[in-house]
Amino acid sequence: MYCGTKTGDVFKVALKSKLFKESGPKKRPFSLGVTSLLLTRNGNIVAGTGDGVVAILSADTLKV
């Protein structure tokens, strides 16, 4: 499961084990938070942010 936060991070959580896996983007979180997430058919994540940025993240590494 992928979760967006008001602090601008995206978290990856394993549902079966209920454990936190990782967070991203590593260098700089999105300003004004993550307002929406979409998992694409090819496995990328599209993130919409509070300041109007739309970014594509790798589902494996959570890098932009």
C-alpha positions in Angstrom: 0.0 0.0 0.0 1.2 3.5 -0.8 0.2 6.5 1.5 0.8 10.2 0.9 1.3 12.5 3.9 0.7 16.2 4.6 4.5 16.5 5.2 5.1 15.6 1.5 6.3 12.0 1.9 5.1 8.8 0.2 5.1 5.7 2.4 5.3 2.1 1.2 3.6 -0.4 3.7 3.4 -4.2 3.4 -0.2 -5.2 4.1 0.4 -8.9 4.9 3.1 -8.2 7.5 1.7 -4.7 8.5 5.2 -3.3 8.4 6.6 -0.1 7.1 8.9 -0.7 4.0 10.3 2.7 3.0 9.5 6.4 2.3 10.4 8.8 -0.4 11.2 10.9 -2.2 14.6 10.7 -0.4 16.1 14.1 -1.1 13.2 16.5 -0.9 9.6 15.9 0.2 6.8 17.5 -1.8 5.9 21.0 -0.5 2.3 21.4 0.8 1.9 17.6 1.1 0.7 14.8 -1.1 -3.0 15.1 -1.9 -3.5 12.2 -4.3 -1.8 9.0 -5.5 -2.4 6.8 -8.5 -0.8 3.5 -9.3 -0.3 3.1 -13.1 -0.5 -0.1 -15.0 3.2 -0.2 -15.5 3.9 0.1 -11.8 4.8 3.7 -11.4 3.1 6.1 -8.9 1.6 9.4 -10.0 1.6 11.9 -7.1 -0.4 15.1 -7.0 0.8 17.7 -4.4 -0.7 20.6 -2.6 1.3 23.2 -4.6 0.1 21.8 -8.0 3.0 19.5 -8.9 2.3 16.2 -10.6 5.2 13.8 -10.3 5.9 10.2 -11.4 7.7 8.0 -8.8 9.2 4.6 -9.2 7.2 2.1 -7.1 10.4 0.2 -6.3 12.6 3.1 -5.1 10.1 6.0 -4.6 12.4 8.2 -6.6 11.0 11.0 -8.8 
